Amino acid sequence: MAIYICILNIFLALLIFINNWKVNRNSLYLCLLVVLISTFSLTHYLVIYGQSAFWLAIMFNNLTPFWCLTGPALFFYVRGVITDKFEFRTIDLMHMVPFLATLIGVIPYWFTPFAYKLKLAEGIITDMNLMKTYPVNWLVPQEINLLVRPVMHIIYSIFCLMATIRFFLKNRNVRIKPVRQFHFVVRWVFGLTLLMLLIGLYYFISLILYYVHPELGRGVVYEFQVFYAIGIVLIFIPFLMIIFPEILYGIPRYQLREAIQVTSQIDFPQEMHGKKIVESQQITPPQFTIQEKEDPFVELSQRIHDVMKTKQPYLKYEFSLDDLASLLEVPKHHLYYCFRNVLHTKFTRLRTEYRIEHAKRLLNETDLSRTTLDAIGKNSGFSSRSGFYNTFKEELGCSPGEYIGWLQIKNRLKFRP
């Protein structure tokens, strides 16, 4: 059962990354974290419970360097959510030092014959204590090799937990981001980090028991029957990303204007000619009021409509969400959030509505004796005749030709004496 849970986690994480990395690239770190924890749990299961020397020979020690990246992956993900941007700076290379040290030490093991690895796996299944002293890393002693990963994992988890708490306390009263999204993702990051901390503590305690009570052997895990619980909890991470796409958005930041100008009409004298205005004719200055909004992305939603109306980018059939993000100069995951939580529609739906309205306007204003319906569809942003006809009928319940007939009847009734 545990094997299938780990494999399912890996599959779902890869699937989510393939389909959503364009939304928010920070999902790369989250999916990497799920894959690393799942492969580590799978190897842990094979060592403790497994009876297959073949699969243990494949998994054992070969992926050890990559498991040193669980802490950095969590740190990069949490940082990306808090700062609302995907980045990997030069200074971040220092997080790779344990990975590189372990990688250098394990490379000779990679090139050893598979028969050697198979014999080692058979020995571990017979006596798990063999894993303590067998030289599988030519640079790092096995005791350090086993303990460094959970220790790093715990340190990174504690740091990320503290960073999340500080971020929440600092920004909970600052209205610079959508409130609902802010609280949702802070809870998500806090829960994820706490889960990673508990997983690190579990593996660390298991290793301590493994060293202190070598007679327990494979029975060490029975002291803490939480392995299956970890696998089951881990499987919820990809499912939560599917059920709550807000997780993929991160915490979008959107700076509110400090004041909104409310213009008032001012009655100036028609002819001043250098004369002073009498005291009774006081000019009321423009008023500025602070306007709080439940969701700052209401302003972004208005900008979306403004650019659609003024620049009409939807008239290009290849117009995409990336193009809209470029026009508005905002990250794409801000638009995802705005469409889902403010406009309550999809980008493709909004684009279709604007195209249909444009087509209706052309059908009403264009001399149809000089143009064709196909040309109107193309000028409205549709890439093909069938796409125009099908979409038009789906939206209005009639074909473009039937719509023209209705317009003609309407016009005749309008001008009937």
C-alpha positions in Angstrom: 0.0 0.0 0.0 2.8 2.5 0.9 4.5 1.8 -2.4 1.4 2.8 -4.3 0.9 5.9 -2.2 4.4 7.1 -2.9 4.1 6.3 -6.6 0.8 8.1 -6.8 2.3 11.2 -5.1 5.1 11.3 -7.6 2.7 11.0 -10.5 0.3 13.6 -9.3 3.2 16.0 -8.5 4.6 15.7 -12.0 1.2 16.0 -13.6 0.5 19.2 -11.6 3.8 20.7 -12.5 3.4 20.0 -16.2 0.0 21.6 -16.3 0.6 24.5 -13.9 4.2 25.6 -14.1 3.2 28.5 -16.3 0.7 29.8 -13.7 3.2 30.1 -10.9 6.8 28.8 -11.3 7.1 28.4 -7.5 5.0 25.2 -8.0 8.3 23.7 -9.3 9.7 23.8 -5.8 6.5 22.4 -4.3 6.3 19.5 -6.8 10.0 18.9 -6.3 9.5 18.7 -2.5 6.6 16.2 -2.9 8.7 14.0 -5.3 11.8 14.0 -3.0 9.7 13.2 0.1 7.9 10.5 -1.7 11.0 8.8 -3.1 12.7 9.0 0.3 9.6 7.4 1.9 9.6 4.7 -0.7 13.2 3.8 0.0 12.6 4.0 3.7 9.7 1.5 3.2 11.8 -0.9 1.2 14.5 -0.8 3.8 12.1 -1.4 6.7 9.4 -3.6 5.3 10.4 -4.6 1.8 11.4 -8.1 0.7 12.6 -7.3 -2.8 16.3 -7.0 -3.0 16.0 -5.9 -6.7 14.0 -2.8 -5.9 16.0 -2.0 -2.8 19.2 -2.2 -4.9 17.7 0.3 -7.3 16.5 2.8 -4.7 19.1 2.5 -1.9 21.8 5.2 -1.9 21.3 6.1 -5.6 19.0 9.1 -4.8 20.7 10.1 -1.5 22.2 13.4 -2.8 18.8 14.6 -4.0 17.2 14.0 -0.7 19.5 16.8 0.7 17.4 19.1 -1.4 14.2 18.7 0.5 15.0 21.5 2.9 16.1 24.0 0.2 13.0 23.1 -1.9 10.8 23.9 1.0 12.7 27.1 1.7 12.6 28.3 -1.9 8.9 27.6 -2.1 8.0 29.4 1.1 10.2 32.4 0.1 8.6 32.5 -3.4 5.1 32.5 -1.9 6.0 35.3 0.6 7.8 37.5 -1.9 5.4 36.6 -4.7 8.1 35.9 -7.3 10.1 33.0 -8.6 13.8 33.4 -8.2 17.1 31.6 -7.8 19.9 33.9 -6.9 23.7 33.3 -6.9 23.8 33.2 -3.1 21.3 30.4 -3.2 24.0 28.1 -4.4 25.2 27.8 -0.8 22.1 25.7 -0.2 23.5 23.2 -2.7 26.7 22.5 -0.7 25.3 19.4 1.2 23.9 18.1 -2.1 27.2 18.5 -4.0 29.2 17.0 -1.2 27.0 13.9 -1.1 26.8 13.8 -4.8 30.6 13.7 -5.1 30.8 10.9 -2.6 28.1 8.8 -4.1 29.3 8.9 -7.7 31.7 6.0 -7.4 28.8 3.9 -6.0 26.7 4.7 -9.1 29.3 3.0 -11.3 29.6 -0.1 -9.1 28.2 -3.3 -10.7 24.6 -4.0 -10.0 25.5 -7.4 -8.6 27.4 -5.5 -5.8 24.3 -3.4 -5.1 22.1 -6.5 -5.1 24.3 -8.2 -2.6 24.2 -5.2 -0.4 20.4 -5.0 -0.6 20.1 -8.7 0.4 22.4 -8.1 3.3 20.3 -5.1 4.5 17.1 -7.2 4.3 18.8 -9.9 6.4 20.4 -7.5 8.9 19.5 -3.9 8.7 22.5 -3.0 10.9 24.7 -3.6 7.9 23.6 -0.3 6.6 25.5 1.5 9.4 29.0 0.5 8.4 28.9 -0.4 4.7 30.9 2.2 2.8 28.3 3.6 0.3 29.6 7.1 0.3 33.3 7.7 -0.4 33.4 11.2 1.0 30.9 11.3 3.9 30.9 8.7 6.8 27.7 6.7 6.8 26.7 7.9 10.3 26.8 11.5 9.1 25.3 10.5 5.7 22.2 9.1 7.4 21.7 11.8 10.0 22.5 14.9 8.0 19.3 14.7 5.8 16.7 14.7 8.6 18.7 17.3 10.6 18.8 19.7 7.6 15.2 19.0 7.0 14.2 19.9 10.5 16.4 23.1 10.5 14.9 24.3 7.2 11.3 23.5 8.4 11.8 25.5 11.6 13.2 28.5 9.7 10.4 28.4 7.2 7.8 28.1 10.0 9.2 31.2 11.8 9.4 33.1 8.5 5.8 32.3 7.8 4.7 33.5 11.2 6.7 36.7 11.0 5.2 37.4 7.5 1.7 36.9 8.8 2.2 39.1 11.9 3.8 41.8 9.8 1.2 41.9 7.0 -2.1 40.8 8.6 -3.3 44.4 8.9 -1.7 45.7 5.7 -4.2 45.9 2.9 -1.8 45.3 0.0 -3.1 42.0 -1.1 -6.4 40.1 -1.5 -7.4 39.4 2.1 -9.0 36.0 1.5 -6.1 34.8 -0.7 -3.6 36.1 1.9 -5.2 34.1 4.8 -5.8 31.0 2.7 -2.2 30.7 1.5 -0.7 31.6 4.8 -2.6 28.8 6.4 -1.5 26.5 3.6 2.1 27.4 3.9 2.0 27.1 7.7 0.3 23.7 7.5 2.7 22.4 4.9 5.8 23.6 6.8 4.5 22.1 10.0 3.9 18.8 8.2 7.5 18.8 6.9 8.8 19.5 10.4 6.9 16.5 11.8 8.1 14.3 9.0 11.7 15.3 9.7 11.3 14.7 13.4 9.8 11.2 12.7 12.8 10.1 10.5 15.3 11.7 13.0 13.8 9.8 16.0 13.7 6.6 14.0 17.4 7.0 13.2 18.2 7.7 16.8 16.4 4.6 17.9 18.1 2.7 15.1 21.5 3.7 16.6 20.6 3.4 20.3 18.8 0.1 20.0 20.5 -1.9 17.2 18.8 -5.1 18.4 15.5 -3.7 17.2 16.6 -3.9 13.6 13.6 -3.7 11.3 11.3 -3.5 14.3 12.4 0.0 15.0 9.6 1.4 13.0 7.0 -0.4 15.0 7.9 1.9 17.9 6.3 4.7 15.9 3.4 3.5 13.7 3.2 6.8 11.8 4.7 5.7 8.5 1.4 5.1 6.8 0.0 8.3 8.3 2.8 10.2 6.6 2.1 8.6 3.3 -1.6 9.3 3.5 -1.0 12.9 4.6 1.5 13.4 1.7 -1.0 12.3 -0.8 -3.3 15.1 0.2 -0.8 17.7 -1.0 -1.3 17.1 -4.7 -5.0 16.7 -4.2 -5.2 20.0 -2.3 -3.4 21.7 -5.2 -6.1 20.3 -7.6 -9.1 21.2 -5.3 -7.8 24.6 -4.3 -6.0 26.2 -7.3 -5.4 29.3 -5.1 -2.4 27.3 -3.8 -0.8 27.6 -7.2 -1.3 31.4 -7.3 0.9 32.2 -4.3 0.1 35.4 -2.5 -0.4 38.0 -5.1 0.6 41.5 -4.1 -1.2 44.5 -5.6 -0.4 48.0 -4.3 -3.5 50.0 -3.5 -3.6 53.6 -4.4 -3.4 55.7 -1.2 -6.2 58.0 -2.3 -8.8 58.1 -5.0 -9.6 61.5 -6.4 -13.3 62.5 -6.5 -13.7 65.3 -8.9 -16.4 67.9 -8.2 -17.9 70.4 -10.6 -16.6 73.9 -10.1 -18.5 76.8 -11.5 -16.1 79.4 -12.7 -17.2 82.8 -13.8 -17.5 83.0 -17.6 -15.6 86.2 -17.7 -13.0 87.0 -15.2 -10.9 89.7 -17.0 -8.6 90.0 -14.0 -11.5 90.6 -11.6 -11.4 89.0 -8.2 -13.9 86.3 -7.4 -16.4 87.4 -4.7 -16.1 85.7 -1.4 -19.4 83.9 -1.9 -18.1 82.1 -5.0 -15.8 79.7 -3.1 -14.1 77.0 -5.2 -14.3 73.6 -3.6 -11.0 71.8 -4.0 -10.9 68.2 -5.3 -11.7 65.8 -2.5 -9.6 62.8 -1.7 -11.0 59.9 0.2 -9.4 56.7 1.3 -11.4 53.9 -0.2 -10.9 50.4 1.3 -11.8 47.5 -0.9 -12.4 43.9 0.3 -10.2 42.7 -2.5 -7.6 45.0 -4.1 -7.9 43.0 -7.3 -11.2 44.8 -8.0 -9.0 47.5 -9.5 -7.2 45.0 -11.7 -10.5 43.6 -12.9 -11.5 47.1 -14.0 -8.2 47.4 -15.8 -8.8 44.2 -17.6 -12.2 45.5 -18.9 -10.6 48.8 -19.8 -7.8 47.3 -22.0 -10.3 45.0 -23.6 -12.5 47.9 -24.6 -9.9 50.4 -25.6 -7.2 48.2 -27.3 -9.5 45.3 -28.4 -6.7 42.7 -28.2 -9.3 40.0 -28.5 -9.5 40.7 -32.2 -6.3 38.7 -32.7 -7.3 35.1 -32.8 -4.0 34.1 -31.0 -4.7 36.5 -28.1 -3.9 34.6 -24.9 -3.6 35.2 -21.2 0.1 35.8 -21.6 -0.6 38.6 -24.0 -3.1 40.1 -21.5 -0.5 39.9 -18.7 2.0 41.7 -21.0 -0.5 44.4 -21.8 -1.3 45.0 -18.1 2.3 44.5 -17.0 1.3 42.1 -14.1 2.3 38.5 -13.3 0.0 36.0 -14.9 -0.9 34.3 -11.6 -2.4 37.7 -10.6 -4.8 37.4 -13.5 -5.6 33.8 -12.6 -6.6 34.9 -9.1 -8.5 37.9 -10.5 -10.6 35.9 -13.0 -11.4 33.2 -10.4 -12.1 35.3 -7.3 -13.2 38.7 -8.6 -14.6 38.3 -12.1 -15.8 34.8 -11.4 -15.2 33.7 -15.0 -12.5 32.3 -17.1 -10.3 34.3 -19.5 -11.5 32.3 -22.5 -15.1 33.0 -21.5 -14.5 36.8 -21.2 -12.6 36.8 -24.5 -15.5 35.0 -26.2 -18.0 37.5 -24.9 -16.1 40.4 -26.2 -15.7 38.8 -29.6 -19.4 38.0 -29.9 -20.3 41.6 -28.9 -17.9 42.9 -31.6 -19.4 40.5 -34.2 -23.0 41.7 -33.2 -21.9 45.3 -33.7 -20.4 44.5 -37.1 -23.5 42.6 -38.2 -25.6 45.6 -37.2 -23.4 48.3 -38.8 -21.7 46.6 -41.8 -23.2 46.6 -45.3 -23.6 42.9 -45.8 -23.8 43.3 -49.5 -20.1 44.2 -49.6 -18.7 41.7 -47.1 -19.3 38.1 -46.0 -20.1 36.5 -42.7 -16.7 34.8 -42.8 -15.0 38.1 -42.9 -17.0 39.4 -40.0 -16.0 36.3 -38.0 -12.4 36.8 -38.9 -12.5 40.5 -38.0 -14.0 39.6 -34.6 -11.1 37.4 -33.7 -12.3 33.9 -34.7 -9.7 31.8 -36.4 -12.2 29.8 -38.5 -15.7 29.9 -39.9 -16.9 26.9 -37.9 -15.5 28.4 -34.7 -17.4 31.6 -35.4 -20.7 29.9 -36.3 -20.6 27.4 -33.5 -19.6 30.0 -30.8 -22.2 32.5 -32.0 -25.0 29.9 -31.9 -23.9 28.7 -28.5 -23.9 32.2 -27.1 -27.1 33.6 -28.7 -29.1 30.5 -29.6 -29.1 31.4 -33.3 -26.7 31.4 -36.2 -25.2 34.6 -37.6 -27.5 34.3 -40.6 -30.6 34.0 -38.4 -29.4 36.9 -36.4 -29.2 39.1 -39.5 -32.8 38.0 -40.4 -33.9 39.1 -36.9 -32.2 42.5 -37.4 -33.9 43.0 -40.7 -37.3 42.3 -39.2 -36.6 44.6 -36.3 -35.6 47.4 -38.6 -38.7 47.0 -40.8 -40.9 47.2 -37.7 -39.0 50.2 -36.5 -39.6 52.3 -39.7 -43.1 51.1 -40.4 -45.4 54.1 -40.7 
